[in-house]
Amino acid sequence: MGIREYLLNRPLGFGTAPLGNMFRNIPDSEADATVEAAWAAGIRFFDTAPFYGAGLSEIRLGRELAKHSRSEYVLSSKVGRIILNEVEQDARTFGEKGNLFEHGKRNKVAYDYTEQGTTKSIEDSLYRLGVSHLDFIWIHDVARDFHGDNWVAAFETAHRGAMIALTKLRDQKVIKGWGLGVNQVEPCELLADMTQVRPDAFLLAGRYTLLDHARALERLMPTCVAKQIDIVVGGPYSSGVLAGGNHFEYAPAPPPILARVQKIKALCAIFAIPIKSAALHFSLAHPASAAVIPGASKPERIAEDQAAWKTRVPNEFWLELRAQKLVSPEAPLPVDQK
């Protein structure tokens, strides 16, 4: 049934990967204040995952959400990895993103897309979060960026395991829905074309942003509209480079990307709008997009996101962005609400 109907016209959510000490060691007090600021700003959709700091993000998020009634917010987490009690002694190996959570908890992390592993992962997440249930569950990272050429095998394991388990939970109304949580378009296309199982939504990170959206526009977004599969846009700032940072795809941004960002920033300056406004409004303009979940690890970033979302972006900006070939001509442009 999708996710948008549960968001109560609040499409701006909070992606909590940074709370797992992504890129830096964040003090507990700063993490707590960030979640508190998100709640105070009216955010009621929170996304997390066991992978984010080997459970650290879930623990921190749950600690703050415990101050509120479970019925007041929508909560999603992910399956596909089990956090073990053993401590990791060696350097972590997570495909292309090996150093992503080097400041997180040191527990070993094991891939497990089986039905049993899915059940175990959910139970562990509920314990770390301290909640009675999850609303949406994403099958995490069944894609090339973590599994290389073996990603199809990982997908097939999830097809026989996690997808079956999550379909049962949805049919039993234990969860509201499920889908994939990935950084790649291909797995979503594959699942959207299948008839044996039906996802409710996809959490697609980094693939429908100002800097990267052409591939998603080819087939995935139109297919999702036709089949009423909602898209939750993760990473709308492309790992931070669209928000004043220097990361793109979780790594230092290459010169061509930095040059393109500068062109977008220059256009934003002409129209006196924050680049964050352009990023958020663009990602939500496609009819398949139900929500966008920027991440944050500082309270002031939450305020920036809220201000950016409320900023009016004139139609002329979008037309000039297209004229300068900074976005695909196929991308739906936001409509200025005067």
N, C-alpha and C positions, 0 to 999 in steps of 0.2 A: 504493500500500500504506500510505500515511500516514507519519507521522513518529514516533509514540509508541513504536513497537517499537524504534527506534534510540536512545531516550533512557535506556534501562536504569533505569526508575523514578526518574529525576531530572528532574521536570517544571519545576524552577526553572532557567531559563537566564539569559543576559546579553545585553541589547540594547545595542549599542555606538554608537548615534547620538551620545551625549554625547562620545564620544572624538573626534568630528569637530569639536569646539569649538562644540557647540550652545549658544547663549545666552552663552557666555563663552570667553575665551582660556585654555585649560587647559595648564599646563606638561607637557612630555613626561614628566617624572619622576612627576607625579601620575597621568597616564594609564597609565603602565607599572605603577605600584603598584596601581592599581585592577584591572587585568587579573590581576596576580599574586595579589591578594587573592581574586578570583573563583575562580581555579584552586585556591588553598589551601583555599577553602571547599567544594570539591567540585563546582563548576559545570563541566559538560562540554558544554554547548550554547551556542554563540556565534553571534550574528547581526550582520551588518554590511551595508554597501552603498556603492557608489561615491559616491552622493549625499552621504553623511555627511562634510562638510568637503572635498568634491571629492577624495576618495581618502584623506584624512587618517586616518579611522577604520580603514580596511583596513590602512594602513601600520603604525599603532600596534598594532593587534591582532595582525597577523602577526609583528611583532617579538617579542612576548611568547610567542605560541604556538610560535615556533620552538624554544623551550626544551623542548618536549614532542613525543612521538611523534605523528604525524598520525593514527594509529589510535586514539588515546585520547580523541578528542573529535568532536562533530558540529558542522559549520561550514556556515552558510548565508550567501549574499550575494544581490545583486539585479541585474537587468538592466532596461534601458529608458532608461538615460542613459549617455552616453559622456563621459569626462573628457578634454578636449582639452589640448594643450600650450600653447595661447594663454592669455595672462593676461587676465582680465576687468577692463576699465577702468571700466565703468559699474556702477551699482547692479544687483544681481541681480533677476531677475523670476521667481519660482517660485510663481505663483498666489497663494493666500492666505497662503503661508508664505515670503514674500520675504526676510525677515531671519533665517531660521532658522539659517543657517550663515555669518553675516557675518564670523565670526572664523576660518573655515576657510581652506583653501588658495584662492588667487585664480584657479585655472584655470577656463576657461570650461566649462560643462556643456551638452551637447546631448541632447535627447530622441532616442531611436532604438529603436523597438520591432520593427524588421525582423529577419529571420533572420540576415542578415549582421551587423547591429548587435549582436544577442544574442551571436553567436560572439565578436565583438570585445570586448564588455564582459566576458565570462567570461575571455578571455585576459588582459585588463588586470587584472582582479581577482586572478587567480592570481599575476600578477607582483607586484602590490602586497602581497599577503598572503604571498608566498613559500612557497606550498603547491602540492602536486601535483594536488589536486582539491578540488571543493566537493561537499558532500553534498546540500543542497537549494538551489534557486534560485527566488527570487520575482520575478515581473514587477512592477516598482515603479510605484505611483502612477498606474495607468490609471483615474483617477477624477476626479470633478467638482472636488475641491479644488485640483487642479493644472491641469486642462484646461478647466474651466468647461463650457459647453454642448457643447464639442467632445470630451468624454470618450468618447463612444460611438465616434467616429472613431478615437481613440487605441486603444480596445479592439479595434476591428476590425483595425487595423494589427497589433496584438499577436497577434490570432487567426490572421492569415495568416503572421505571421513568428515572433515569439518562442515562441508556443505550439507551433508545428511543430518548431522547433529543439530546444526542451526535451523534447518528447515523444521525439524521436529519441535524444537523449542519455540519457534514462531507459531507453528500450528497449535501448540499447547498454550499459546499466549503467555509464555514465560518471558519472551522478548517481543518487542514490537517489529523488529525486522533485522536483516543482515545483508552483508555485501562484501566487497573486497576493499581493503585499505592499502593502496599501492601508489607508487610513484611512476608507474608506466601505464600507457594506454592499452597495450596488447592484451593483458589478462582480462581487462574489463570488456574489451571487444569479444573475446572468446566466450566469456560467461554470458554476456548479453545475447549471443547468438544461440545459446544452448536451450533446449526445450525440457530437459529432464529436471532441472532445478531453476528456481526463479529468485533472483536477488531483488531486494527492495530498493537499494541505493548503492552507490559507490562513493567511497572517500578517495578522491583523486588528488594527490598532492603534487603541486608544481607543474601540472600539465594543462591547466587552463588559467594562465596568467597573461599579463601584458607581454611578457618575454617569451612565452612558449605556449602556443595554443593551436597551431596549424594542424598538427596530427589529430588532436582530439576533435577538431571540427570536421574532419573528413568523414568519419563514420560514427564514432562513439556518441557524440552529443546528439545528432539526429536520431540515432537508434534509441537512445535513452528517452528522448521526447516521445517517440512513437510507442515505446513499450512502458512508458510511465515509470521509468527507473530514475530516481532523483540522483543528482550529483551534489556531493558536499565538496567544495573546493578547499583543499588544504594548501598551505604554503603560498598564499596569494602574493607574498612579497618575494617569491623566488629565493628562499633561504636568506633573505635580508637585504639583497642588493637593491630592491625597490623601496627600502625603508631606511636608507642611510648606511647600511652595512656594506661589507665587501665580499660576502659569500653568495655564490650561485651554485645550485645543485650541491649544497653542503661542502663546497670547496672554494678556494679563492677564485673570484670571478675573472674570466679571461678578458683581454682587451676588447674584443668585439662586443661583448655583453656590456662592459663598462661604457663603451662609446654609445651604444644604443640607449642605455639608461640616461646618459647625459642629454641626449636629444629629447627624451621624454621629459626630463626635468626642465629643460629650457622651455618646452611648450607649456608645461604646468606653470612656470613662472610668468609667462605672458598672460595666462588666464587667471593668475593668482589663486591657484588651488594646490593643495598638498599632493605630492605624488602618491601618497597612500590612498587618497580619495580616488584617483584614477584607477589604481590597482583594485580596490575593493569593488567599485561600481562596475568595472569591466568584467570581473569574474562572476558577478551576479547577474549580468545582463542577459546571459543565454537562458532561454526558457527551461533548459534542463537543470540549471543551477538552483538548488534549494537553500543552500547555506554556504557561508564562507567562514573559515576558522583560523584566523591569524594566530600565531603564537606570541607569547610575551613572557618575560621574566622580571619585568619591572613594572610597578603600578603606573608610572607615567606613560608607559606604552599603551596601556589600556585606554587612558584618556585620549591619547593621540588617535587610536583606532576609532573611538566613538566620535570624535570630532571630524575625522576623515569621512566616516560613513554619513554623517549629517550634513556635510558640505555639498552645496549645490554645484554640479558640474554642468556647464552650458553645452548645448548641442554643438556649438561651433568648435569646442575643444575636440570632441570626438571626430568631427568631420576633418579637422586639420590633422589629427593623428592618423586618420586613414589616408589623407592626401599625401602625407609624408611617408607613407608605406611603413609605418611603425606598428600597425596591426593588420591582420589579414582582412582583405575585403569581404570575406565570408563571415566574419565575426559580427554577431548582432551588437549594435551599439546601444548604450543606455539611453533612455528617453529623459530629457530634462524635465523634472517636475517643478515648474515655476510656482 
